[in-house]
Amino acid sequence: MELDNKTVIYIGFDDTDSLRGGCTTYLALAIIDSISNHCNFLDYPKLIRNNPNIPWKTRGNGSISITVEIDRENIAYIKQIIQKQVEQHYHMDENTNPGLVIIEGEISKEIQEFALRALVKNISILEAKELAERFCLFHFSKGNGRGLIGGLAAIGNLLEPEKEDFTFELLAYRTEEFIGSKRRINEKSVHEMDQQLAPKVFNNIDSETNKVLICPAGKDPVFFGIRGETPQDVLEAFSLIEVEEPIGGYCVFRTNQGTDQHFKYADSKAENYSVFKGEVEVLERPITITGGHVFFKGKICVNGEEVDIAAFEPSKNFKKTIKKLIPQDRIIAYGGVKYKEEFKKHSVHLEKCEIVFLSEYYKEEAPLCPKCSKRMTSDGYLKGYKCRSCGYKDKNMVKTLKILERDIKKKLIIPPEQAQRHLVKPFRRYNLQKKTSYEIIEKWWKRSSQV
Ligand code: ATP
């Protein structure tokens, strides 16, 4: 898009952190801070969660894009600032492969289509490199360049208000000297904030254990994150949280978290590392294996392929319900696929599940006496039944089948908040009105030693 001497650029990046430190969202705040005097932000930074089933993610497979309008003559300068920030901030280890892409003007259909595939499939680095060559004004990577995948996906996943669901997350950061120590937050204030603002905020508290979920555990600079429906909601929630250490800054991100966007684009093909959505018939009763995980053998209804379906710890009540399924029941399984070499079979790890058909459950029992209505007893192998009460015998009588009531209902079940993946839509978001627009509020980010 060309506006006189102005132009729009999209900056996408990923894979800048490791489990030992760093955070791609923190790099986003550093970039925003460093370019803010030279550009006009056209949107919140987008925090896009991609396919959660790829094995090389650090945590939640998140990537970032920033959309800005700049003076054409500043392109080279801005590019230089951003590249410097990426080089300064990435946290290198053998699993860190940073990628930065900048696109000017239109976002091509190819990039948009790529982004939707990155939500559900395993994408090759080569494909990302080729797209970056074709469509980017600039791209830069280190290591094997895998970060280019997330960088392109964050730009191409437009989260257009009329077409896609989206939410917001305010991430608050720690100051340098506190990183690595226990996070000092007043948990009571988090509970009160949640009670006051629900359902406009979500996934702050685990509903099964009452545990506060907003603080990560690692050495990264994130202090806490609050998820909500609008930028105003997350900012209000932020103002209600009491902390006992300084906050080094915050930033509001627009995101696909809590939207089920990956299930919208998933199919029922069982492919390693892909997202699965499909109807499955239960073939055998679920069993609990070591570690408390629940498994059952199932059949994908559209193609008859046999798969294992798994519900993992710590999805407590979720697993208990899965355990009640019996052969011929049918579910819509939503989850991630892994190929198990030792069994030469795929397994689907459930993220949520809709129970759509419950088969009849019978119990075999001895027949009632046709004369006195008392329960009869077997008269021996192939000798039919006799009545102990009135003495009636019939060698042709057989067991009868009694239909038992099932202790399970047709419904949607979702693991508790603490076991949910970032993309999963929690129950709290189910009956909300669809958003078709959002406002860019004034104070959506701040970086300082004391906010
Ligand atoms: P964090 O949440 O802490 O930012 P992360 O969980 O996002 O970390 P990364 O360290 O960014 O994990 O690693 C994920 C890597 O996987 C990135 O290089 C990203 O580009 C790549 N990736 C993202 N989506 C896909 C996909 N669909 N197929 C293959 N690779 C992908």
Residues whose N, C-alpha, C, O or C-beta is under 5 A from the ligand:
A	BS01	ATP	D14 D15 D17 T24 N50 N51 I54 W56 K57 T58 R59 G60 N61 G62 N97 R117 A118 L119 K121 N122 I123 R146 G147 L148 I149 G150 G151
